[in-house]
Amino acid sequence: MKTRQVFLTAIIVIFISGMFSMFSPVFSQTTGRGKMYGTVTDADSGEPIEGVTIKLFNPNANAFHRPFPKTDKEGKWIVKFVRSGRWDLDFVKQGYEMKKISFHVDTTPGTKKPGIDIQLKKLEGPAAGSEVIKGIENAQALIAEKNFDKALKELTALLEKHKEDMGIDIVYLYIGNCYAMKGDFNKAIEFYRKSLEKFPNNKEIVISIGNAYNNLNDHENAMKWFNKLTIDDIGNVDTLYNIAVIAYNQGDFERAAAFFKKSTEIDATFADGLYQLGMTYTALNKQKEAVEALKKFMEMAPDSPNFETAKAIVDAFKDAK
């Protein structure tokens, strides 16, 4: 998987729509004193949704935390003994649009984090049958094991066998995800577009297409797709960050600042986000905001190669007063 490049020279995307990390789970690397909990409800009826799987991935550990919790009859879920820091959460249930967010776990004594309340929208059209659902779940397990070719083979066979079945169109999305994880972003876009034809209001598919173009370094097309969304549609730190970078490179500093700011609100320890937020405020000549963001960055990352640059800007703004 690509790593984040130096700001304004390259942009990476960590795919968010219905995907699973390419890293194997290492349970011991994800345990700690923290916990997460919340409720999942239907976006239209407000009723709790039972059986939603919450896939927990820790980017710093490059690992899943298992077993994945599921919501009960009241739509509630909880997971204990997780490490502090940023987590990426996928909320998945067949028949519903998948939702992905980032969340920061703080284990500082006396700190209480609110519950994570999520609403899921039902997919348009008929739901997939039980055999299709089982096939998708098997393919997802193969993707999590990085067995992409076998997963693609199973998904393609599933699509062919059940092409006349109601609800089969969701398979296009998972085929797109699989190609994306393989790094074949052009093929991923092809299948994401097929999926979007069937589910035109699915914002996560729109995000996936934008991410695919971004990984192809086609930032113009990436932003065309991201422009179909509002900032409230996106809850993943990496996607927010990368949209902000594109906006900055296009000279839209106000928009860049808004997206950088939200990424750091979700994860207050996101040092890269704090640095870039400070640099963006500097470009906007918002000295107070720049100093605040850069000071937080300096506290968070004293060993960063960007520390001296941040310090020089903070000192310059102080001297200017």
Secondary structure, 3 states (H helix, E strand, C coil): CCCCCCCCCCCCCCCCCCCCCCCCCCHHHHEEEEEEEEEEEECCCCCECCCCEEEEEECCCCEEECCCCECCCCCEEEEEEECCEEEEEEEECCCECCEEEEEEECCCCCCCCCCEEEEECECCCCCCCHHHHHHHHHHHHHHHCCCHHHHHHHHHHHHHHCCCCCCCCHHHHHHHHHHHHHCCHHHHHHHHHHHHHHCCCCHHHHHHHHHHHHHCCCHHHHHHHHCCCCHHHCECHHHHHHHHHHHHHCCCHHHHHHHHHHHHHHCCCCHHHHHHHHHHHHHCCCHHHHHHHHHHHHHHCCCCCCHHHHHHHHHHHHHHC
